[in-house]
Amino acid sequence: MAAYDRGYDLKSSFPTPYDGSSRPFTIGLKPIDPAEWIVPADNLEAMLAEKDRLNREIPDLVFVEEPGTRGAQAELRDLLAAHLLECQPVLYRRDGNAISVGGVRTVELADADRAPLLAAAGLVADDLVLMRKDDSGWRLVAASLCFPSSWTLSEKFGRPLQQIHTPVPGFGEGTRMADVIQRIFDNLQPGQPVIRWNWSLQADRALYKPLSSVQRDERAAARPPRFADGAASAFIRVERQTLRKLPVSGDIVFTIRIDLDPMSALKTHPDGARLAAGLAAQLAALDSAQVDYKGFGADRDRLIADLQQVAAG
């Protein structure tokens, strides 16, 4: 697969939860203004083009749906379209039954041959996941997931939250965190989206980064080095995640927006010393299970040293 290339430049507006403002392996959900539910991406066209390629080349790996979910998919599509037209009118314009995106592409909203969720995902850089509650809890029932961060859609499809989070240290079935997440989903109100941030590190520029449970276990056991040149070969992957309950179906949409930049850009970032110190501290604070989950086992000490050097100026 061709690598996604953004023309990397860590901007002062780049979200930086790794600076200590949002700790890993915590829930950290906060309410946001509904107008900020989905925010523009400066590389929107490139990300949409990458979605197009993945949907064309590996459609069964990046899209799933259960029967009976198309009504909720259409509800999400229409809610998202209305949000974008109202909150980002320069970028999004209605063109009959379609939406013009930046004047460079048009997305048909009512294509009978296409799942409504795919139309919705074709409007934004975010991945879109639908969760529905039944007797087993909140289950993943449909998703357009082109940019997974070290998980595999086929393994999560149809599963309830507790099973989805089984590999995450402290979040598996029967844990306090699992119960808290369940209550958050149950109590989420339509019209009040919530947001959280997550971060990870990777050794290339790919947005499509699936990882199966078997691959994760093998990586944790072997602890292979992943960053041959330390911070010089690492990329910081930040996820902007939101939850919003759909008012008619009662399903919940989970959105995931990826930002990806080289760690080396911290050297020239105006606030790079502070960000590097924060990331070094975050890496140092991870316990062994968390390190294995993130895949930093063989590289953590070198990454910390490199970041501390940047922090020292």
C-alpha positions as CSV (number, residue, x, y, z in Angstrom):
1,M,0.0,0.0,0.0
2,A,1.2,3.5,-0.8
3,A,2.0,5.5,2.3
4,Y,-0.1,8.4,3.2
5,D,2.0,11.6,3.0
6,R,0.8,14.7,4.6
7,G,3.9,16.9,4.2
8,Y,4.6,16.8,7.9
9,D,4.9,20.0,10.0
10,L,4.0,19.9,13.6
11,K,1.9,23.1,13.9
12,S,1.4,25.1,17.1
13,S,-2.3,24.1,16.9
14,F,-1.5,20.4,16.9
15,P,-3.4,18.7,19.7
16,T,-0.9,17.5,22.3
17,P,-2.5,15.2,24.9
18,Y,0.9,13.6,25.4
19,D,2.1,16.7,27.2
20,G,0.4,15.5,30.4
21,S,-3.0,17.2,29.8
22,S,-4.6,13.8,29.0
23,R,-3.1,10.7,30.6
24,P,-3.2,7.4,28.8
25,F,-5.3,4.5,30.1
26,T,-7.8,6.9,31.6
27,I,-11.3,7.7,30.4
28,G,-11.0,11.5,30.4
29,L,-14.3,12.3,28.6
30,K,-15.5,16.0,28.7
31,P,-18.5,17.7,27.3
32,I,-18.0,19.9,24.3
33,D,-20.0,22.5,22.4
34,P,-22.1,20.7,19.8
35,A,-20.7,23.1,17.2
36,E,-17.3,21.5,17.8
37,W,-18.5,17.9,17.5
38,I,-16.6,17.5,14.1
39,V,-13.9,20.1,13.4
40,P,-12.2,20.7,10.0
41,A,-9.0,18.9,9.0
42,D,-6.4,21.0,7.2
43,N,-5.5,17.9,5.2
44,L,-9.2,16.8,4.6
45,E,-8.9,16.1,0.8
46,A,-5.8,13.9,1.3
47,M,-7.5,11.9,4.1
48,L,-10.7,11.5,2.0
49,A,-8.6,10.3,-0.9
50,E,-7.0,7.8,1.3
51,K,-10.4,6.6,2.5
52,D,-11.5,6.3,-1.2
53,R,-8.4,4.1,-1.9
54,L,-9.0,1.8,1.1
55,N,-12.7,1.4,0.4
56,R,-11.8,0.5,-3.1
57,E,-8.9,-1.9,-2.4
58,I,-9.9,-3.5,0.9
59,P,-13.6,-2.7,1.4
60,D,-14.3,-5.7,3.7
61,L,-11.6,-4.7,6.1
62,V,-12.7,-1.1,6.6
63,F,-16.5,-1.3,6.5
64,V,-19.0,-3.5,8.4
65,E,-22.7,-3.3,9.1
66,E,-25.3,-5.5,10.7
67,P,-28.7,-5.9,9.1
68,G,-31.2,-3.4,10.6
69,T,-28.7,-0.6,11.1
70,R,-29.3,1.4,7.9
71,G,-32.0,3.5,9.5
72,A,-29.5,4.7,12.2
73,Q,-26.8,5.1,9.5
74,A,-29.1,7.4,7.6
75,E,-29.9,9.3,10.8
76,L,-26.2,9.8,11.4
77,R,-25.6,10.8,7.8
78,D,-28.3,13.4,7.9
79,L,-27.3,14.7,11.4
80,L,-23.7,15.0,10.2
81,A,-24.6,16.8,7.0
82,A,-26.7,19.3,8.8
83,H,-23.9,19.9,11.3
84,L,-21.3,20.5,8.6
85,L,-23.6,22.8,6.6
86,E,-24.4,24.9,9.7
87,C,-21.0,24.9,11.4
88,Q,-18.6,24.9,8.4
89,P,-20.5,26.7,5.6
90,V,-17.4,27.8,3.7
91,L,-16.2,24.2,3.3
92,Y,-19.6,22.4,2.9
93,R,-22.4,23.4,0.6
94,R,-25.6,21.7,-0.4
95,D,-25.9,20.8,-4.1
96,G,-29.4,19.3,-4.5
97,N,-29.3,15.8,-2.8
98,A,-25.6,16.0,-2.5
99,I,-23.0,17.9,-0.4
100,S,-20.1,19.7,-2.1
101,V,-16.9,19.3,0.0
102,G,-14.4,22.1,-0.5
103,G,-15.6,22.5,-4.1
104,V,-13.4,19.5,-5.1
105,R,-15.7,16.6,-4.5
106,T,-19.4,15.9,-4.2
107,V,-21.0,13.3,-1.9
108,E,-24.4,11.9,-2.9
109,L,-26.5,11.6,0.3
110,A,-29.3,9.4,-1.0
111,D,-27.5,6.7,-3.1
112,A,-29.7,3.6,-2.7
113,D,-26.8,1.4,-3.7
114,R,-24.5,2.7,-1.0
115,A,-24.6,2.3,2.8
116,P,-25.5,5.7,4.4
117,L,-22.6,5.3,6.8
118,L,-20.2,5.3,3.8
119,A,-21.8,8.5,2.5
120,A,-21.3,10.1,6.0
121,A,-17.7,9.0,6.2
122,G,-17.0,10.5,2.8
123,L,-17.7,13.9,4.2
124,V,-15.2,14.0,7.0
125,A,-11.7,12.9,8.0
126,D,-13.1,11.1,11.0
127,D,-13.8,7.4,11.2
128,L,-17.4,6.6,12.2
129,V,-18.5,3.7,14.5
130,L,-22.1,3.0,15.5
131,M,-22.8,1.4,18.9
132,R,-26.2,-0.1,19.8
133,K,-27.5,-1.4,23.1
134,D,-29.0,-4.8,23.6
135,D,-29.1,-7.4,26.4
136,S,-25.3,-7.9,26.1
137,G,-24.6,-4.2,26.4
138,W,-23.4,-1.6,23.9
139,R,-22.3,-3.4,20.8
140,L,-20.4,-2.3,17.7
141,V,-23.0,-2.8,14.9
142,A,-21.6,-0.8,12.0
143,A,-18.4,1.1,11.2
144,S,-16.4,2.9,8.5
145,L,-13.0,2.5,10.0
146,C,-10.2,3.3,7.6
147,F,-7.6,4.5,10.1
148,P,-7.5,2.0,13.0
149,S,-4.9,2.6,15.7
150,S,-3.6,-0.9,16.4
151,W,-6.9,-2.8,16.4
152,T,-8.8,-4.8,13.8
153,L,-12.4,-4.1,12.9
154,S,-13.3,-7.7,12.2
155,E,-12.3,-8.7,15.8
156,K,-14.5,-6.0,17.3
157,F,-17.5,-6.2,15.1
158,G,-20.7,-7.3,16.9
159,R,-18.9,-7.4,20.3
160,P,-20.0,-5.5,23.4
161,L,-17.8,-2.8,25.0
162,Q,-16.4,-5.0,27.7
163,Q,-15.1,-7.5,25.1
164,I,-13.9,-4.7,22.8
165,H,-11.7,-3.3,25.6
166,T,-10.4,-6.7,26.9
167,P,-6.8,-6.1,25.6
168,V,-6.6,-2.7,27.2
169,P,-4.9,-2.9,30.7
170,G,-7.5,-2.1,33.4
171,F,-10.4,-1.8,31.0
172,G,-11.5,-5.5,30.5
173,E,-14.7,-7.2,31.5
174,G,-15.4,-6.9,35.2
175,T,-13.1,-4.0,35.9
176,R,-14.2,-0.7,37.4
177,M,-13.3,1.2,34.3
178,A,-15.5,-1.1,32.2
179,D,-18.5,-0.4,34.5
180,V,-17.8,3.4,34.3
181,I,-17.7,3.3,30.5
182,Q,-21.0,1.4,30.5
183,R,-22.6,4.0,32.7
184,I,-21.3,6.8,30.5
185,F,-22.8,5.3,27.4
186,D,-26.1,4.7,29.2
187,N,-26.3,8.3,30.5
188,L,-25.2,10.1,27.4
189,Q,-27.8,12.6,26.2
190,P,-28.6,13.5,22.6
191,G,-27.3,16.9,21.7
192,Q,-24.4,16.8,24.2
193,P,-21.3,15.2,22.6
194,V,-18.3,14.4,24.7
195,I,-14.6,14.2,23.7
196,R,-11.4,12.5,24.8
197,W,-7.9,12.2,23.4
198,N,-5.5,9.3,23.0
199,W,-2.0,9.0,21.7
200,S,0.4,6.4,20.5
201,L,3.7,6.1,18.6
202,Q,4.5,4.4,15.3
203,A,7.5,4.0,13.0
204,D,6.0,5.0,9.7
205,R,3.5,7.4,8.1
206,A,0.6,5.0,7.5
207,L,-2.8,5.9,8.7
208,Y,-4.2,2.4,8.2
209,K,-2.6,0.6,11.2
210,P,-4.5,-2.5,12.1
211,L,-3.3,-5.0,14.7
212,S,-4.9,-8.3,15.5
213,S,-5.0,-9.7,19.1
214,V,-2.6,-12.4,18.0
215,Q,-0.1,-9.8,16.6
216,R,-0.4,-7.8,19.8
217,D,0.3,-10.8,22.0
218,E,3.3,-11.8,19.9
219,R,4.6,-8.2,20.0
220,A,4.3,-8.1,23.8
221,A,6.1,-11.5,24.2
222,A,8.9,-10.7,21.8
223,R,9.2,-6.9,22.5
224,P,10.9,-6.2,19.1
225,P,12.5,-2.9,18.6
226,R,10.3,-0.6,16.5
227,F,12.2,2.7,16.3
228,A,15.7,2.0,14.9
229,D,16.8,5.6,15.2
230,G,14.9,6.5,18.4
231,A,12.9,9.7,18.3
232,A,14.2,10.4,14.8
233,S,12.2,7.5,13.4
234,A,9.0,7.9,15.6
235,F,5.7,9.4,14.6
236,I,3.2,10.7,17.1
237,R,-0.3,9.5,16.4
238,V,-3.1,11.4,18.2
239,E,-6.7,10.4,18.2
240,R,-9.5,12.9,18.7
241,Q,-12.4,10.8,19.9
242,T,-16.0,11.9,20.4
243,L,-19.3,10.2,21.5
244,R,-22.7,11.4,20.5
245,K,-26.1,9.8,21.0
246,L,-28.5,9.8,18.0
247,P,-31.8,11.3,19.1
248,V,-34.2,9.0,17.1
249,S,-32.5,5.5,17.2
250,G,-30.7,6.0,20.5
251,D,-27.6,4.5,19.0
252,I,-24.2,6.2,19.8
253,V,-21.8,7.3,17.2
254,F,-18.1,7.1,18.1
255,T,-15.9,9.3,15.9
256,I,-12.1,9.0,15.6
257,R,-10.0,11.7,13.9
258,I,-6.2,11.0,13.4
259,D,-3.4,13.5,13.5
260,L,0.0,12.2,12.6
261,D,3.3,14.0,12.9
262,P,7.0,13.1,13.3
263,M,8.4,13.3,16.8
264,S,11.5,15.1,15.3
265,A,9.3,18.1,14.6
266,L,9.3,18.8,18.4
267,K,12.8,20.2,17.9
268,T,11.5,23.1,15.9
269,H,8.1,23.5,17.5
270,P,7.8,26.8,19.5
271,D,6.7,24.9,22.5
272,G,8.7,21.7,21.7
273,A,10.8,21.6,24.9
274,R,7.7,21.5,27.1
275,L,5.9,19.0,24.8
276,A,9.0,16.7,24.7
277,A,9.3,16.8,28.5
278,G,5.6,16.0,28.9
279,L,5.8,13.0,26.5
280,A,9.0,11.7,28.2
281,A,7.2,11.8,31.5
282,Q,4.1,10.0,30.0
283,L,6.4,7.3,28.7
284,A,8.2,6.9,32.0
285,A,4.9,6.6,33.9
286,L,3.6,3.6,32.0
287,D,3.6,0.3,33.8
288,S,4.9,-2.9,32.1
289,A,1.4,-4.0,30.9
290,Q,0.8,-0.6,29.5
291,V,4.2,-0.6,27.8
292,D,3.5,-3.9,26.2
293,Y,0.0,-2.8,25.0
294,K,1.5,0.3,23.4
295,G,4.5,-1.7,22.0
296,F,7.2,0.4,23.5
297,G,9.1,-2.3,25.4
298,A,12.4,-2.3,23.6
299,D,12.4,1.4,22.8
300,R,11.1,3.3,25.8
301,D,14.4,4.2,27.5
302,R,16.0,5.5,24.2
303,L,12.8,7.5,23.3
304,I,12.8,9.0,26.8
305,A,16.5,9.9,26.5
306,D,16.0,11.5,23.1
307,L,13.0,13.5,24.4
308,Q,14.8,14.7,27.4
309,Q,17.5,15.9,25.2
310,V,15.0,18.0,23.2
311,A,13.5,19.2,26.5
312,A,16.9,20.4,27.7
313,G,17.4,22.4,24.5
